[in-house]
């Protein structure tokens, strides 16, 4: 009986706490919707949060820590299936609160005369003006500020493809007159002729310290995850060569924890002294040159040579003075080994193909005792002409041939080069005491040879290979 009464009492208490928690969550939803609409929180919002201005975030449950929204986890849904107050159904998918690291930043474009050409939803949340109200109007009329004066526009001389930014701070005003401190991270976009087309800026509301810290922390976490999941090794050193940042891939290469690298130099990071000196010399060159350098490094590691494609660049302060160095290193050893193996295999294939082609292009066929024939097919260039002579003379010498037949039935065109090659081959064979018979001489080939004035004295010419073979056998019988 006592247990039943205690159980009922506990249930009543839990229901009461649940109702109070739901009321607090609904109040938080209302306050969050007000922030998303660009309105400053009023006294009711602060009362709903249960904390005065500047106080720490409320504790949602006694003894529980406040919600953490920037540790890589998605923010909790305040009510299952419920949309934020004041938001249209389905709008939450693209109107995330600006303190989320993946939220779209406020982006504004305007021409040199101040006319706004682009105004996204995040800009509406900050300043209160909708895109339909803002586009086509002067920026100064909307935000009561001229964040990038003409002198700054002219001073921005970076090429479009460099994606460089500059920054400016200004006081601004919302649609309903609230004052804001804004940071404008801007770029000057130019047309094909180099004339200024428009100014584009990412705008951050710097008035709310807590929101500013959350936004910066969220962006830092997002960039850190991006860099940590890169396959390349990424690091930053100060001007003295000590690591101030390293990603996970670089630490794994050195078999260290990232925190072991911070504040250490290369010699303290288990890098061999000779390699550390090579790296330091290249890094001094990069800092002295003041520009990005891309190069390939080959480093001896454990009786092997590893190949790395490296990008190193100086890091400058606002005055342009070098304060450190950044590096992105990608190991390409497997790629280089594959290229070397592929190159060696290609050389073998080419050598085999060339040998096969030589055999096919200059076949020497023994027809009878001391009678050989060489049928020629295709075009004849200088290299092949030399090969024909070498092959024929070698065959005549090895077989003691007294008759050699050169059949040009398959040679489509006979020009000066081909004619000279044939006559030189015939003269060389005659010097070895061998009679040369030229067969396959078609009427048009004969006409060409006469037109070119080729001297065929001492060379027997016949129209077909069959007649040439018969002639050679008769000569062999005598």
C-alpha positions in Angstrom: 0.0 0.0 0.0 2.8 2.3 0.9 4.7 1.4 -2.3 1.5 2.2 -4.4 1.2 5.7 -2.7 4.9 6.4 -3.3 4.6 5.3 -6.9 1.6 7.5 -7.5 3.4 10.5 -5.9 6.4 9.9 -8.1 4.3 9.8 -11.2 2.6 13.1 -10.2 6.0 14.7 -9.7 7.3 13.5 -13.0 4.2 14.7 -14.8 4.6 18.1 -13.2 8.3 18.3 -14.2 7.5 17.2 -17.7 4.9 20.0 -18.1 7.3 22.6 -16.7 10.0 21.3 -19.1 7.7 21.5 -22.1 6.7 25.1 -21.2 10.3 26.0 -21.0 11.1 24.4 -24.3 8.2 26.2 -26.0 9.5 29.5 -24.6 13.0 28.7 -25.9 11.5 28.0 -29.3 9.8 31.3 -29.4 13.1 33.1 -28.4 15.0 31.2 -31.1 12.4 32.1 -33.7 12.9 35.7 -32.8 16.6 35.5 -33.3 16.2 33.7 -36.6 14.0 36.6 -37.8 16.7 39.1 -37.0 14.9 40.7 -34.0 16.7 41.5 -30.8 15.4 39.4 -27.9 13.0 41.4 -25.7 12.4 41.2 -22.0 9.9 38.3 -22.4 12.6 36.3 -24.2 15.1 36.9 -21.5 12.5 35.9 -18.9 11.8 32.7 -20.9 15.5 31.9 -20.9 15.6 32.4 -17.2 18.8 34.5 -17.3 19.6 38.2 -17.4 21.6 39.8 -20.2 25.2 38.6 -20.3 24.5 35.7 -18.0 25.5 32.1 -18.7 23.2 29.9 -20.8 20.3 28.4 -18.8 20.6 24.9 -17.4 17.7 22.9 -18.9 17.5 20.3 -16.1 18.8 20.5 -12.5 22.3 19.2 -12.4 22.4 18.8 -16.3 24.9 20.7 -18.5 23.6 23.1 -21.1 23.1 21.9 -24.7 26.3 21.8 -26.8 25.6 22.6 -30.4 29.1 22.9 -31.8 30.8 19.6 -31.0 30.1 18.0 -34.4 26.6 16.8 -33.4 23.4 18.0 -35.0 21.3 20.4 -32.8 18.4 18.7 -30.9 14.9 19.0 -32.2 13.0 21.1 -29.8 9.6 19.4 -30.4 9.2 16.3 -32.4 7.9 17.3 -35.8 7.3 20.9 -34.8 8.5 23.8 -36.9 10.0 27.0 -35.4 7.5 29.7 -34.6 7.1 32.0 -37.5 8.6 29.7 -40.0 6.8 28.3 -42.9 6.4 24.5 -43.2 9.5 23.0 -44.6 11.5 26.2 -44.2 13.8 24.8 -41.5 15.7 22.7 -44.1 17.3 25.8 -45.5 17.0 28.4 -42.8 19.3 27.0 -40.2 20.3 29.2 -37.3 23.4 31.2 -38.1 25.4 29.8 -35.3 25.5 26.3 -36.9 28.8 25.7 -38.6 27.1 24.6 -41.8 24.6 27.4 -41.9 24.7 29.6 -45.0 26.4 33.0 -44.2 24.9 36.3 -45.1 26.0 37.2 -48.6 25.4 40.6 -50.2 26.4 41.8 -53.7 26.2 45.4 -54.9 27.5 47.5 -57.8 29.9 50.4 -57.5 26.9 52.8 -57.3 25.7 51.0 -54.3 22.7 49.2 -55.9 22.2 45.7 -54.4 22.1 42.8 -56.8 22.0 39.9 -54.4 20.6 39.5 -50.9 20.2 36.0 -49.4 18.0 34.7 -46.6 20.8 35.0 -44.0 21.1 38.7 -44.9 17.4 39.0 -44.2 17.8 37.4 -40.8 20.5 40.0 -39.9 19.0 43.2 -41.3 15.3 42.4 -41.5 14.9 43.3 -45.2 13.7 40.6 -47.5 15.4 40.0 -50.9 12.5 41.5 -52.8 12.8 44.6 -50.7 16.6 44.9 -50.9 17.5 44.0 -54.5 17.6 47.1 -56.6 17.9 49.6 -53.7 21.0 51.3 -52.4 23.0 49.4 -49.8 23.4 52.6 -47.7 19.7 53.0 -47.6 19.2 49.5 -46.3 22.0 49.2 -43.7 22.9 52.8 -43.1 26.5 52.1 -43.9 29.1 52.2 -46.8 31.4 49.4 -45.7 33.7 49.4 -48.7 34.6 52.9 -49.9 35.7 53.6 -53.5 39.4 53.8 -52.4 39.2 50.3 -50.9 37.6 49.0 -54.1 40.4 50.4 -56.2 43.1 49.1 -53.9 41.7 45.5 -54.2 43.8 44.5 -57.2 43.8 40.7 -56.9 43.1 38.5 -59.9 39.6 36.9 -59.9 41.0 33.4 -59.9 43.0 34.0 -56.7 39.8 34.2 -54.6 41.4 36.7 -52.2 39.4 38.6 -49.6 39.7 41.8 -47.6 37.9 42.7 -44.4 36.2 45.9 -43.1 34.2 46.7 -39.9 31.4 49.2 -39.7 28.4 50.2 -37.7 25.1 49.3 -39.4 21.4 49.4 -38.8 18.5 46.9 -39.2 15.2 47.6 -40.8 13.6 48.4 -37.5 16.5 50.7 -36.5 18.5 48.4 -34.2 22.2 49.3 -34.3 24.7 46.5 -35.3 28.4 46.1 -35.4 29.2 44.2 -38.6 32.2 42.6 -40.2 32.3 42.6 -44.0 34.6 40.1 -45.6 34.6 41.3 -49.2 36.0 40.7 -52.7 35.9 42.9 -55.8 34.6 41.0 -58.8 35.7 42.2 -62.2 34.6 41.6 -65.8 36.7 40.2 -68.7 38.2 43.7 -69.4 39.2 44.1 -65.7 36.6 46.7 -64.9 34.8 46.4 -61.5 31.6 44.5 -61.9 30.4 44.4 -58.3 31.5 44.0 -54.7 30.5 40.8 -52.9 30.7 40.4 -49.1 30.0 37.9 -46.4 28.5 39.7 -43.4 28.8 38.7 -39.8 26.9 40.3 -37.0 29.5 41.1 -34.3 27.1 42.7 -31.8 26.2 39.5 -29.9 29.3 38.2 -28.2 28.0 34.8 -27.4 26.7 34.3 -31.0 30.0 35.6 -32.4 31.9 33.1 -30.3 29.6 30.3 -31.3 29.9 31.2 -35.0 33.7 31.4 -34.9 34.0 28.2 -32.9 31.6 26.4 -35.3 33.6 27.5 -38.4 36.8 26.5 -36.7 35.4 23.0 -36.0 34.1 22.7 -39.6 37.5 23.7 -41.0 39.3 21.4 -38.6 37.1 18.4 -39.7 37.8 19.3 -43.3 41.5 19.4 -42.8 41.7 16.4 -40.5 39.9 14.2 -43.0 42.2 15.2 -45.9 44.5 12.4 -47.1 47.3 14.9 -47.6 49.5 16.0 -44.7 48.8 19.6 -43.7 50.8 21.7 -41.3 51.7 25.3 -40.2 55.0 26.4 -38.7 56.0 29.7 -37.1 58.9 31.7 -38.4 61.3 29.7 -36.1 60.2 26.4 -37.7 58.0 25.1 -34.8 54.7 23.5 -35.5 51.6 25.5 -34.5 49.2 23.2 -36.4 49.2 19.7 -37.9 46.4 17.6 -39.2 45.8 13.9 -38.3 47.4 12.6 -41.6 50.6 14.4 -40.9 50.8 13.2 -37.3 50.1 9.6 -38.4 53.0 9.8 -40.9 55.3 10.7 -38.1 53.6 8.1 -35.8 52.8 10.9 -33.3 49.8 12.4 -31.6 49.0 15.8 -33.0 49.5 17.4 -29.6 53.1 16.0 -29.5 54.0 18.1 -32.6 52.7 21.5 -31.4 55.6 23.6 -30.3 58.2 21.1 -31.6 60.6 21.5 -34.5 61.4 18.8 -37.1 64.4 17.5 -35.1 62.1 17.0 -32.1 59.5 15.2 -34.3 61.6 12.1 -35.0 62.6 13.4 -38.4 66.2 12.3 -39.2 68.6 15.3 -39.0 69.7 15.1 -42.7 66.0 15.2 -43.9 65.2 17.9 -41.4 68.0 20.1 -42.8 66.7 19.5 -46.4 63.2 20.5 -45.4 64.5 23.6 -43.5 66.5 24.8 -46.4 63.5 24.5 -48.8 61.3 26.3 -46.3 63.8 29.2 -45.9 63.7 29.5 -49.7 59.9 29.6 -49.7 59.8 32.3 -47.0 62.6 34.4 -48.6 60.8 34.2 -52.0 57.5 35.2 -50.5 55.5 33.0 -52.9 53.9 29.6 -53.2 56.2 26.9 -54.4 55.2 23.5 -55.8 57.8 20.8 -56.1 58.5 17.1 -55.7 60.6 15.8 -52.9 62.3 12.4 -52.8 63.2 11.4 -49.2 65.1 8.3 -48.0 63.0 6.5 -45.4 63.8 3.0 -44.1 66.1 2.0 -46.9 63.5 3.2 -49.5 62.9 6.4 -51.4 59.5 8.0 -50.9 58.1 10.6 -53.3 56.1 13.5 -52.2 54.3 16.3 -54.1 54.7 19.3 -51.8 53.0 22.8 -51.8 54.6 25.2 -49.4 53.7 28.9 -48.9 54.6 31.7 -46.7 52.0 33.1 -44.2 52.0 36.8 -43.8 50.5 39.2 -41.3 48.3 42.2 -42.2 51.4 44.3 -43.0 52.7 41.6 -45.4 55.5 40.5 -43.1 56.2 36.7 -43.0 55.1 35.1 -39.8 55.2 31.4 -40.6 54.9 28.8 -43.3 52.2 26.4 -44.4 52.6 23.1 -46.2 50.4 20.5 -47.9 52.3 17.3 -48.7 50.9 14.3 -50.6 52.8 11.1 -50.9 52.9 9.9 -54.5 55.4 7.0 -54.1 52.9 4.4 -55.4 52.1 6.7 -58.4 55.7 7.1 -59.3 56.4 3.3 -59.0 53.4 2.6 -61.1 54.6 5.1 -63.7 58.1 3.6 -63.7 56.7 0.0 -64.1 54.4 1.2 -66.9 57.3 3.0 -68.6 59.5 -0.1 -68.4 56.7 -2.3 -69.7 56.0 0.1 -72.6 59.7 0.1 -73.6 59.7 -3.7 -73.7 56.5 -3.7 -75.8 57.9 -1.1 -78.2 61.2 -3.1 -78.5 59.3 -6.3 -79.2 57.0 -4.5 -81.7 60.0 -3.0 -83.5 61.7 -6.3 -83.8 58.6 -7.9 -85.1 58.1 -5.1 -87.6 61.7 -5.4 -88.8 61.2 -9.1 -89.4 57.9 -8.5 -91.2 59.0 -5.5 -93.2 62.2 -7.1 -94.5 61.6 -10.9 -94.8 64.4 -12.8 -96.5 63.1 -16.1 -98.0 65.5 -18.8 -99.3 63.9 -20.2 -102.5 66.5 -22.7 -103.6 70.2 -23.4 -103.2 71.9 -20.0 -103.1 68.7 -18.2 -104.2 66.9 -15.8 -101.9 64.0 -13.5 -102.3 62.8 -10.4 -100.4 59.2 -9.3 -101.0 58.7 -5.7 -100.0 55.3 -4.4 -98.9 54.2 -0.9 -97.9 56.0 2.5 -97.8 59.7 2.7 -97.7 61.4 5.5 -95.8 65.1 6.1 -95.1 65.3 3.9 -92.0 63.6 1.0 -93.7 65.8 1.4 -96.8 68.8 1.0 -94.6 67.3 -2.0 -92.9 66.5 -3.6 -96.3 70.1 -3.3 -97.4 71.5 -4.6 -94.1 69.1 -7.6 -94.1 69.7 -8.5 -97.7 73.5 -8.2 -97.5 73.6 -10.3 -94.3 71.4 -13.0 -95.9 73.5 -13.1 -99.1 76.7 -13.4 -97.0 75.4 -16.1 -94.7 73.8 -18.2 -97.5 76.3 -17.6 -100.2 73.5 -16.6 -102.6 74.3 -16.0 -106.2 70.8 -14.5 -107.0 68.7 -12.2 -104.9 65.2 -11.3 -105.9 63.7 -7.9 -104.7 60.0 -8.0 -105.3 58.3 -4.6 -105.2 54.8 -5.7 -106.1 53.5 -4.5 -102.7 55.2 -1.1 -102.9 52.5 1.3 -103.8 54.5 4.4 -104.6 58.0 4.6 -106.0 59.8 7.9 -105.7 63.3 9.1 -105.7 64.0 7.8 -102.2 62.7 4.3 -103.0 64.5 4.2 -106.4 67.8 5.3 -104.8 67.4 2.7 -102.1 66.8 -0.1 -104.6 69.7 0.8 -106.8 72.1 1.2 -103.8 71.0 -2.2 -102.5 71.6 -3.7 -105.9 75.0 -2.2 -106.3 76.0 -3.4 -102.8 74.8 -7.0 -103.7 76.8 -6.9 -107.0 79.9 -6.1 -105.0 79.4 -9.4 -103.2 79.1 -11.3 -106.5 75.3 -11.6 -106.4 73.0 -11.1 -109.3 70.0 -8.9 -108.4 66.6 -9.4 -110.0 63.9 -6.7 -109.5 60.4 -8.0 -109.9 56.9 -6.6 -109.6 57.6 -3.7 -111.9 54.2 -2.5 -113.0 53.9 -0.2 -116.1 53.3 2.9 -113.9 56.3 2.0 -111.8 58.5 1.6 -114.9 57.3 5.0 -116.2 58.2 6.6 -112.8 61.7 5.0 -112.9 62.3 6.3 -116.4 61.0 9.8 -115.5 63.3 9.9 -112.5 66.2 8.8 -114.6 67.1 5.9 -112.4 70.2 3.9 -113.6 69.1 0.2 -113.5 72.1 -1.1 -115.5 73.2 -4.4 -114.2 69.8 -5.1 -112.6 67.5 -7.6 -114.3 63.9 -6.3 -114.2 60.8 -8.6 -114.6 57.1 -7.9 -114.2 56.2 -10.7 -111.7 57.7 -12.6 -108.9 56.9 -15.9 -110.6 59.0 -14.9 -113.7 61.8 -13.8 -111.4 61.9 -17.1 -109.6 61.9 -19.0 -112.9 64.8 -16.8 -114.1 66.8 -17.4 -111.0 66.3 -21.2 -111.1 67.4 -21.3 -114.7 70.5 -19.3 -113.8 71.1 -21.7 -111.0 70.9 -24.7 -113.3 73.5 -23.2 -115.7 
